[in-house]
Amino acid sequence: MDIGIVYGADKKAIDVDFIARRGDKRYYIQIAFSLPSMEKINQETRSFSLIGDNFRKIIITYENPIFTTLEFGYERVNIIDFLLDENYLK
Protein backbone atom coordinates (compact mmCIF):
# COMPACT_ATOMS: atom_id res chain seq x y z
CA MET A 1 0.00 0.00 0.00
CA ASP A 2 1.38 3.39 -1.00
CA ILE A 3 0.33 7.00 -0.84
CA GLY A 4 0.53 8.77 -4.16
CA ILE A 5 1.01 12.32 -5.32
CA VAL A 6 0.04 13.69 -8.71
CA TYR A 7 0.60 17.21 -9.99
CA GLY A 8 -2.00 19.48 -11.52
CA ALA A 9 -1.43 21.91 -14.38
CA ASP A 10 -0.59 24.54 -11.77
CA LYS A 11 2.20 22.24 -10.46
CA LYS A 12 0.33 21.90 -7.17
CA ALA A 13 0.67 18.49 -5.51
CA ILE A 14 -2.56 16.53 -5.07
CA ASP A 15 -2.57 13.36 -3.01
CA VAL A 16 -4.14 9.99 -3.62
CA ASP A 17 -4.98 8.56 -0.20
CA PHE A 18 -3.90 5.01 -1.04
CA ILE A 19 -2.53 3.03 -3.94
CA ALA A 20 -3.08 -0.70 -3.47
CA ARG A 21 -1.37 -3.33 -5.59
CA ARG A 22 -2.45 -6.91 -6.17
CA GLY A 23 -0.26 -8.74 -8.66
CA ASP A 24 -0.15 -6.64 -11.81
CA LYS A 25 -3.28 -4.67 -10.83
CA ARG A 26 -3.34 -1.28 -9.17
CA TYR A 27 -6.20 0.42 -7.29
CA TYR A 28 -6.36 4.12 -6.49
CA ILE A 29 -8.38 4.78 -3.35
CA GLN A 30 -9.72 8.00 -1.87
CA ILE A 31 -11.41 8.10 1.53
CA ALA A 32 -14.25 10.54 2.32
CA PHE A 33 -16.86 10.51 5.06
CA SER A 34 -19.52 11.61 2.59
CA LEU A 35 -20.01 13.16 -0.84
CA PRO A 36 -22.82 15.65 -0.18
CA SER A 37 -22.22 17.89 -3.20
CA MET A 38 -20.67 18.03 -6.65
CA GLU A 39 -18.00 20.29 -5.17
CA LYS A 40 -16.96 17.53 -2.74
CA ILE A 41 -17.09 14.87 -5.48
CA ASN A 42 -14.87 17.06 -7.68
CA GLN A 43 -12.46 17.60 -4.79
CA GLU A 44 -12.17 13.87 -4.12
CA THR A 45 -11.83 12.87 -7.80
CA ARG A 46 -9.42 15.61 -8.89
CA SER A 47 -6.38 13.41 -8.34
CA PHE A 48 -8.05 10.58 -10.28
CA SER A 49 -8.44 12.82 -13.32
CA LEU A 50 -4.68 13.43 -13.36
CA ILE A 51 -3.77 9.73 -13.40
CA GLY A 52 -3.10 8.54 -16.92
CA ASP A 53 -3.83 4.81 -16.64
CA ASN A 54 -6.98 2.70 -16.63
CA PHE A 55 -6.73 1.02 -13.24
CA ARG A 56 -9.74 1.18 -10.92
CA LYS A 57 -10.32 4.40 -9.02
CA ILE A 58 -12.45 4.03 -5.88
CA ILE A 59 -13.86 6.43 -3.30
CA ILE A 60 -14.73 4.75 -0.01
CA THR A 61 -17.40 6.56 2.03
CA TYR A 62 -19.36 5.99 5.20
CA GLU A 63 -22.64 6.91 3.57
CA ASN A 64 -24.78 4.72 1.35
CA PRO A 65 -25.44 3.81 -1.46
CA ILE A 66 -23.67 0.50 -1.26
CA PHE A 67 -22.09 0.91 -4.69
CA THR A 68 -22.25 3.63 -7.31
CA THR A 69 -20.38 4.41 -10.49
CA LEU A 70 -19.56 8.09 -10.77
CA GLU A 71 -18.57 10.10 -13.84
CA PHE A 72 -15.57 8.70 -15.77
CA GLY A 73 -16.13 5.24 -14.26
CA TYR A 74 -14.91 6.16 -10.78
CA GLU A 75 -16.48 3.94 -8.16
CA ARG A 76 -18.00 4.82 -4.81
CA VAL A 77 -18.50 2.11 -2.21
CA ASN A 78 -19.65 2.08 1.40
CA ILE A 79 -16.82 1.33 3.88
CA ILE A 80 -18.67 -1.58 5.53
CA ASP A 81 -19.36 -3.27 2.20
CA PHE A 82 -15.78 -2.68 1.09
CA LEU A 83 -14.35 -4.25 4.23
CA LEU A 84 -16.72 -7.23 4.31
CA ASP A 85 -16.49 -8.16 0.61
CA GLU A 86 -13.24 -10.08 0.25
CA ASN A 87 -13.71 -10.19 -3.52
CA TYR A 88 -14.25 -6.45 -4.06
CA LEU A 89 -10.75 -5.82 -5.42
CA LYS A 90 -10.69 -8.85 -7.71
GICORGI-V982685 format. One record per helix or strand of 2 or more residues. SS is the DSSP state (2 for helix, 1 for strand). FROM is the first residue (numbers start at 1). LEN is the number of residues. If there is no record, write none. Layout:
BEGIN
ss=SS from=FROM len=LEN
ss=SS from=FROM len=LEN
END
This chain:
BEGIN
ss=1 from=2 len=6
ss=1 from=13 len=10
ss=1 from=25 len=8
ss=2 from=38 len=12
ss=1 from=56 len=6
ss=1 from=67 len=3
ss=2 from=71 len=3
ss=1 from=75 len=4
ss=2 from=79 len=6
END
